[in-house]
Amino acid sequence: MAGITDLPFRRLVARFGAGLVVSEMVASQEMVEAKASVRARAELGFGLDNTAVQLAGRQAHWMAEAARIAEGQGARFIDINMGCPAKKVTSGYSGSALMRDLDHALSLIEAVVGAVRVPVTLKTRLGWDDEVRNAPELARRAEAAGIQMVTIHGRTRCQFYKGRADWAAIRAVKEAVSIPVIANGDIVDARSARAALAASGADGVMVGRGAQGAPWVLAEIAAELFGAEPPDIPEGGALTDMVAAHYEDMLAFYGRDLGLRVARKHLGWYMDRAATPATLRRDVLTARRPEAVLARLPDALTKPGEEAQAA
């Protein structure tokens, strides 16, 4: 979800209601060395409730220092990423590559837990491949080292995002620890969330790609499964207003030029759900002026038939 779950998007998700939001994966060494783009990714967690800053890395020193910085700036949780399957991450011996060496993985966990007072959580996968499905062992050792919650994506690293998430395989992790276990992977609505909980025995669910174009989905799931207050899902003019506000928030956060580019993927997902005609979709995504985008949004987000029904 790097480049997707940025500050503007997570502010929007949190506004609808979510138990916990997690920052984009932040490279620990680059954060300590004060690279501006990396610091910006972590800023979401600074001082906001129910927010974790997610750190990645391969050296205990940098992981601990980055955790201290995040805590000092107000992060309420620190999440350790040992699940990212991207080649550029695993080739640097970070992310899910750490599942190939649990002793080294534990040295990073111990360093982070020892560096901060806020809760530390872990995000990982079932294992590196089908021959090395060691998530239960990693979770058990992580709990002993002080990890307070673990999230499991129901695929191995070598699966990337292919096939279906194996929610039932998460049950072995749940049985191995006493801390909360969160199921992740292919959870897009209340129905899939309920199925994931039943198969895994997990304590909760994490939604990633399922929230693209639907920032209310986490609150919707919480309402249907756990009795939380149901969100007001925007439609018609309310949807246009929400998307326009999200768009303007991205421009303010990134600046006009970068914001125009970053916003396109979010606008694309909103228009996917609205079944926007191809020509109008192209006009919105290729517009070079924010005013032109905002002017086209009402038509772009009106689903076929809505105008007739309104009349």
Solvent accessible surface area in square Angstrom, and as a share of the most:
residue,aa,sasa,rsa
1,M,75,0.33
2,A,62,0.48
3,G,30,0.29
4,I,25,0.13
5,T,20,0.12
6,D,2,0.01
7,L,22,0.11
8,P,1,0.01
9,F,2,0.01
10,R,6,0.02
11,R,88,0.32
12,L,7,0.04
13,V,5,0.03
14,A,54,0.42
15,R,164,0.60
16,F,44,0.18
17,G,30,0.29
18,A,26,0.20
19,G,68,0.65
20,L,45,0.23
21,V,15,0.08
22,V,24,0.14
23,S,5,0.03
24,E,9,0.04
25,M,38,0.17
26,V,0,0.00
27,A,38,0.30
28,S,3,0.02
29,Q,73,0.32
30,E,63,0.28
31,M,0,0.00
32,V,36,0.21
33,E,89,0.40
34,A,61,0.47
35,K,100,0.42
36,A,86,0.67
37,S,76,0.49
38,V,5,0.03
39,R,70,0.25
40,A,33,0.26
41,R,94,0.34
42,A,0,0.00
43,E,79,0.36
44,L,3,0.01
45,G,0,0.00
46,F,45,0.19
47,G,40,0.38
48,L,73,0.36
49,D,98,0.51
50,N,76,0.39
51,T,2,0.01
52,A,0,0.00
53,V,0,0.00
54,Q,17,0.08
55,L,0,0.00
56,A,7,0.06
57,G,13,0.12
58,R,122,0.44
59,Q,83,0.37
60,A,36,0.28
61,H,109,0.49
62,W,54,0.19
63,M,1,0.00
64,A,10,0.07
65,E,53,0.24
66,A,0,0.00
67,A,0,0.00
68,R,112,0.41
69,I,42,0.21
70,A,0,0.00
71,E,34,0.15
72,G,68,0.65
73,Q,100,0.44
74,G,24,0.23
75,A,2,0.02
76,R,98,0.36
77,F,50,0.21
78,I,0,0.00
79,D,7,0.03
80,I,0,0.00
81,N,12,0.06
82,M,0,0.00
83,G,7,0.07
84,C,23,0.14
85,P,10,0.06
86,A,34,0.26
87,K,154,0.65
88,K,175,0.74
89,V,18,0.11
90,T,14,0.08
91,S,85,0.55
92,G,25,0.24
93,Y,77,0.29
94,S,14,0.09
95,G,0,0.00
96,S,0,0.00
97,A,4,0.03
98,L,1,0.00
99,M,0,0.00
100,R,150,0.55
101,D,53,0.27
102,L,18,0.09
103,D,99,0.51
104,H,53,0.24
105,A,0,0.00
106,L,10,0.05
107,S,42,0.27
108,L,0,0.00
109,I,0,0.00
110,E,99,0.44
111,A,25,0.19
112,V,0,0.00
113,V,40,0.23
114,G,68,0.65
115,A,16,0.12
116,V,16,0.09
117,R,221,0.80
118,V,32,0.18
119,P,42,0.27
120,V,4,0.02
121,T,6,0.04
122,L,0,0.00
123,K,33,0.14
124,T,1,0.00
125,R,4,0.02
126,L,5,0.02
127,G,0,0.00
128,W,31,0.11
129,D,37,0.19
130,D,97,0.50
131,E,157,0.70
132,V,58,0.33
133,R,99,0.36
134,N,24,0.12
135,A,0,0.00
136,P,34,0.21
137,E,71,0.32
138,L,0,0.00
139,A,0,0.00
140,R,120,0.44
141,R,82,0.30
142,A,0,0.00
143,E,44,0.20
144,A,93,0.72
145,A,22,0.17
146,G,29,0.28
147,I,3,0.01
148,Q,99,0.44
149,M,37,0.17
150,V,1,0.00
151,T,4,0.02
152,I,0,0.00
153,H,10,0.05
154,G,0,0.00
155,R,4,0.01
156,T,1,0.01
157,R,28,0.10
158,C,60,0.36
159,Q,51,0.22
160,F,71,0.30
161,Y,100,0.38
162,K,152,0.64
163,G,59,0.57
164,R,164,0.60
165,A,11,0.08
166,D,55,0.28
167,W,36,0.13
168,A,62,0.48
169,A,27,0.21
170,I,0,0.00
171,R,95,0.35
172,A,48,0.37
173,V,1,0.00
174,K,54,0.23
175,E,131,0.59
176,A,25,0.19
177,V,17,0.10
178,S,99,0.64
179,I,24,0.12
180,P,60,0.38
181,V,0,0.00
182,I,23,0.12
183,A,0,0.00
184,N,12,0.06
185,G,4,0.03
186,D,25,0.13
187,I,5,0.02
188,V,76,0.44
189,D,59,0.31
190,A,9,0.07
191,R,201,0.74
192,S,16,0.11
193,A,0,0.00
194,R,122,0.45
195,A,45,0.35
196,A,0,0.00
197,L,32,0.16
198,A,75,0.58
199,A,35,0.27
200,S,0,0.00
201,G,25,0.24
202,A,13,0.10
203,D,73,0.38
204,G,9,0.09
205,V,32,0.18
206,M,45,0.20
207,V,18,0.10
208,G,17,0.17
209,R,108,0.39
210,G,8,0.08
211,A,4,0.03
212,Q,30,0.13
213,G,1,0.01
214,A,2,0.01
215,P,1,0.00
216,W,29,0.10
217,V,8,0.04
218,L,36,0.18
219,A,4,0.03
220,E,49,0.22
221,I,4,0.02
222,A,30,0.23
223,A,20,0.15
224,E,101,0.45
225,L,38,0.19
226,F,117,0.49
227,G,68,0.65
228,A,47,0.37
229,E,150,0.67
230,P,87,0.55
231,P,24,0.15
232,D,130,0.68
233,I,68,0.35
234,P,18,0.11
235,E,131,0.59
236,G,33,0.32
237,G,53,0.51
238,A,56,0.43
239,L,21,0.10
240,T,19,0.11
241,D,99,0.51
242,M,22,0.10
243,V,0,0.00
244,A,21,0.16
245,A,55,0.43
246,H,7,0.03
247,Y,1,0.00
248,E,88,0.40
249,D,34,0.18
250,M,0,0.00
251,L,25,0.12
252,A,88,0.68
253,F,56,0.23
254,Y,56,0.21
255,G,33,0.32
256,R,120,0.44
257,D,91,0.47
258,L,78,0.39
259,G,0,0.00
260,L,15,0.08
261,R,136,0.50
262,V,20,0.12
263,A,0,0.00
264,R,86,0.32
265,K,71,0.30
266,H,1,0.00
267,L,4,0.02
268,G,4,0.04
269,W,56,0.20
270,Y,8,0.03
271,M,2,0.01
272,D,84,0.43
273,R,120,0.44
274,A,2,0.01
275,A,61,0.47
276,T,15,0.09
277,P,81,0.51
278,A,76,0.59
279,T,82,0.48
280,L,37,0.18
281,R,72,0.26
282,R,133,0.48
283,D,52,0.27
284,V,2,0.01
285,L,38,0.19
286,T,83,0.48
287,A,14,0.11
288,R,197,0.72
289,R,131,0.48
290,P,16,0.10
291,E,107,0.48
292,A,15,0.11
293,V,3,0.02
294,L,53,0.26
295,A,76,0.59
296,R,87,0.32
297,L,1,0.00
298,P,65,0.41
299,D,88,0.46
300,A,0,0.00
301,L,4,0.02
302,T,40,0.23
303,K,92,0.39
304,P,101,0.64
305,G,39,0.37
306,E,52,0.24
307,E,122,0.55
308,A,78,0.61
309,Q,154,0.69
310,A,93,0.72
311,A,122,0.95
